[in-house]
Amino acid sequence: MALELRPNCEFCDRDLPPASTLARICSFECTFCADCVENRLHNVCPNCGGGFALRPIRPATEWRPGISVQQRPPCIKRVHLSFTPEQIAEHIKRIEHIPPEQR
């Protein structure tokens, strides 16, 4: 099963194409840009509370048969947060002091 490679930051709606080095994901594939993760979310996923990692780049070249971004295209459905800014701020404040590996 391949990652969805969601096309946008769920917070600011910035485009995050499949080869973007600015995309960050949590273990549930919630997707945000590096700026939002670092400066707004403080490495706290507003959905699950986990931390973030650099989203892998799906190869553009088919190095193995059927394995590339052309054969396994990214998701095109844009995802947006369902929480208010106030709810997100409360959530972050509650757990940001806990290291991601201990959440």
Secondary structure, DSSP 8 states (H G I E B T S, - for coil): ------SB-TTT--B--TT-SSEEE-TT--EEEHHHHHHTSTT--TTT----EE-----SS-SBTTBSTTTS----------S-HHHHHHHHHHHTTS-GGG-
